[in-house]
């Protein structure tokens, strides 16, 4: 959400400091391979055809090490553990790969190193769900708050926010809070926070509360008509 820095420990091959990647002992150098005369390939004659294959002696390098380096055993590289400070930008998603140029495996025979790729795995939040750069959450409200309207306090990743619930809000209504979502990667803009309000029905009522609700029931008329759009939507889901 906000970006961070993480210390990542990696094991990688680095160029041997003693032989500088040559694989030969200090003061010595690889010699030309006698099997291929430094070509890296050997040719075999099969009838009218001449076939070239990688030299099995030097493995195609054209050189062999007669006196290998004692530190790297002739490999030209040594395995080391290194800690890297990885800067994670704000707004990354699960599975994002971050490239660190030149921090990968050391090149063969003193060649330049490759790159390091770090794959990020973002833990799920216990309250918010992410869709793109938007966040979604569910907040309970009372019957009176839904009927009369109210200002409720909802959590965001940046702190609490006062959300206005309009009068007559139905359970399941989704309200939007602009700019309280996840930052867009490499941008100053942010997504939105969508709050679904759900009306909670009291599980236990006192005798007086029941009397008041019965009085209220007598003054409110609710038409029990099926919602045509909802029915059509269900039919589409069945035959879709």
C-alpha positions in Angstrom: 0.0 0.0 0.0 2.6 2.5 1.1 5.8 0.9 -0.2 8.6 -0.4 1.9 12.2 -1.6 2.0 13.0 -5.3 2.7 16.3 -7.0 3.3 16.6 -10.0 1.0 19.3 -12.6 1.5 20.4 -14.4 -1.6 23.0 -17.0 -2.4 24.8 -16.4 -5.7 27.9 -17.1 -7.6 30.4 -14.3 -7.8 33.7 -13.9 -9.8 36.6 -15.4 -7.9 38.8 -12.7 -6.5 42.0 -14.8 -6.7 41.8 -15.8 -10.4 39.5 -13.0 -11.6 37.2 -15.6 -13.2 39.8 -17.4 -15.3 39.8 -20.5 -13.1 43.6 -20.8 -13.2 45.9 -20.4 -10.2 47.3 -16.9 -9.6 50.2 -16.3 -12.0 49.1 -19.1 -14.4 46.7 -18.9 -17.4 44.6 -21.4 -19.2 46.3 -23.1 -22.1 45.1 -23.9 -25.6 43.1 -27.1 -25.8 45.1 -29.7 -27.8 42.0 -31.7 -28.8 40.5 -28.9 -30.8 43.5 -26.5 -31.2 41.5 -23.7 -29.5 38.5 -24.0 -31.9 36.1 -25.3 -29.3 34.8 -27.9 -31.8 36.0 -31.1 -33.2 35.0 -32.6 -36.6 34.1 -36.1 -37.3 34.0 -37.6 -40.8 31.0 -39.8 -41.6 31.1 -40.9 -45.2 30.6 -37.8 -47.3 29.6 -35.7 -44.3 31.7 -33.8 -41.9 30.0 -33.2 -38.5 31.2 -30.6 -36.0 30.6 -31.3 -32.3 31.5 -29.4 -29.1 35.0 -30.4 -27.9 34.6 -32.8 -25.0 37.9 -31.8 -23.5 37.4 -28.1 -23.1 33.6 -28.0 -23.4 33.7 -25.6 -26.2 35.9 -22.9 -24.6 39.0 -23.7 -26.6 41.1 -23.6 -23.4 41.9 -26.0 -20.6 43.1 -25.3 -17.1 46.1 -27.4 -16.1 46.7 -25.7 -12.7 43.3 -24.7 -11.3 42.7 -22.0 -8.7 42.6 -23.4 -5.2 39.9 -21.1 -4.1 37.3 -21.8 -6.8 38.6 -25.2 -7.9 38.9 -24.0 -11.5 35.3 -22.8 -11.7 36.1 -19.1 -11.8 33.2 -18.4 -9.5 32.6 -18.9 -5.8 29.2 -19.2 -4.0 28.5 -16.4 -1.5 25.6 -15.1 0.5 24.7 -11.5 0.2 22.0 -9.2 1.7 20.3 -6.8 -0.6 18.1 -3.9 0.4 15.1 -4.2 -1.9 12.9 -1.1 -2.3 9.3 -2.0 -2.9 7.2 0.8 -4.5 3.7 1.6 -3.3 0.8 -0.1 -5.0 2.5 -3.4 -6.1 0.3 -6.5 -6.6 0.8 -10.1 -5.7 3.2 -11.7 -8.2 5.0 -8.5 -9.1 8.6 -9.0 -10.2 11.2 -6.4 -9.4 14.4 -6.4 -11.4 17.8 -5.5 -9.9 20.3 -5.0 -12.7 23.8 -6.5 -12.2 22.9 -8.3 -8.9 22.4 -11.8 -10.3 24.8 -14.6 -10.9 28.4 -13.8 -11.8 29.3 -14.3 -15.4 31.4 -17.3 -16.6 35.2 -16.6 -17.0 35.0 -13.2 -15.5 32.0 -12.1 -17.6 29.5 -9.5 -16.4 26.9 -10.6 -13.8 23.2 -11.2 -14.7 20.2 -9.6 -13.1 18.3 -10.5 -9.9 14.5 -10.8 -10.0 12.5 -10.7 -6.8 8.9 -11.9 -6.9 6.6 -10.3 -4.3 3.8 -12.2 -2.5 1.4 -9.9 -0.9 -0.5 -11.2 2.2 -4.2 -10.9 2.2 -5.7 -8.3 4.5 -8.1 -9.5 7.2 -10.7 -6.8 6.5 -10.2 -5.3 3.0 -10.3 -7.1 -0.3 -8.5 -5.7 -3.3 -9.7 -5.5 -6.9 -7.1 -3.8 -9.0 -6.5 -0.5 -7.2 -9.9 -0.5 -5.4 -10.6 -1.8 -2.0 -13.8 -3.4 -0.8 -15.1 -4.0 2.8 -18.3 -4.7 4.6 -19.5 -2.6 7.5 -22.6 -3.4 9.7 -25.1 -0.7 10.6 -28.3 -0.6 12.7 -31.8 -0.5 11.4 -32.3 3.1 12.7 -29.0 4.2 11.0 -30.2 2.7 7.7 -33.7 4.2 8.0 -32.9 7.7 9.3 -29.4 8.1 7.9 -26.2 8.6 9.9 -22.6 9.5 9.9 -20.6 6.3 10.6 -16.9 5.9 11.2 -15.2 3.3 8.9 -11.6 2.2 8.9 -9.3 2.8 5.9 -5.7 1.9 5.4 -4.8 5.6 6.2 -6.9 5.8 9.4 -10.6 6.4 10.2 -13.0 8.1 7.8 -16.5 9.5 8.4 -18.9 8.1 5.9 -22.4 9.6 5.4 -25.1 6.9 5.1 -28.2 8.4 3.3 -31.6 8.1 4.7 -33.5 5.0 3.6 -30.3 3.0 2.7 -31.1 -0.7 2.0 -29.0 -3.5 3.3 -26.3 -4.5 0.8 -26.0 -0.9 -0.6 -22.4 -0.1 -1.6 -21.0 3.4 -0.9 -17.8 4.8 -2.5 -15.1 6.8 -0.8 -12.9 8.3 -3.4 -9.1 8.2 -3.2 -9.0 5.7 -0.2 -7.9 2.7 -2.3 -4.5 1.5 -3.3 -2.0 3.8 -5.0 -1.6 3.3 -8.8 1.9 2.0 -9.4 4.4 4.8 -10.4 1.6 7.4 -10.2 0.1 9.9 -7.7 -3.4 8.7 -8.2 -5.2 6.2 -6.0 -8.2 3.8 -6.3 -11.4 4.1 -4.3 -12.7 2.3 -1.3 -16.2 0.6 -1.7 -18.1 0.1 1.6 -21.0 -2.4 1.5 -23.4 -1.6 4.4 -25.4 -4.5 5.9 -28.3 -3.9 8.3 -28.1 -5.9 11.4 -31.3 -7.3 12.9 -31.2 -7.4 16.7 -31.2 -11.0 18.0 -32.7 -10.2 21.4 -35.3 -7.5 22.2 -36.8 -6.4 25.4 -40.5 -6.3 25.9 -40.6 -2.5 25.5 -38.5 -2.7 22.3 -40.9 -5.2 20.9 -43.8 -2.9 21.7 -42.2 0.0 20.0 -41.4 -2.0 16.9 -45.0 -3.2 16.8 -46.2 0.4 17.0 -43.8 1.2 14.2 -45.0 -1.7 12.1 -48.5 -0.3 12.2 -47.4 3.0 10.7 -45.2 1.6 7.9 -46.6 0.0 4.8 -44.3 -2.2 2.7 -45.3 -3.5 -0.7 -44.3 -7.0 -1.1 -43.8 -6.9 -4.9 -41.1 -9.0 -6.6 -38.4 -7.1 -8.2 -38.7 -7.8 -11.9 -35.1 -6.9 -12.6 -33.9 -9.3 -10.0 -36.0 -12.1 -11.4 -34.7 -11.5 -14.9 -31.2 -11.5 -13.6 -31.8 -14.9 -11.9 -33.2 -16.3 -15.2 -30.1 -15.0 -17.1 -27.9 -16.7 -14.5 -29.7 -20.0 -14.9 -29.7 -20.1 -18.7 -26.5 -18.0 -19.2 
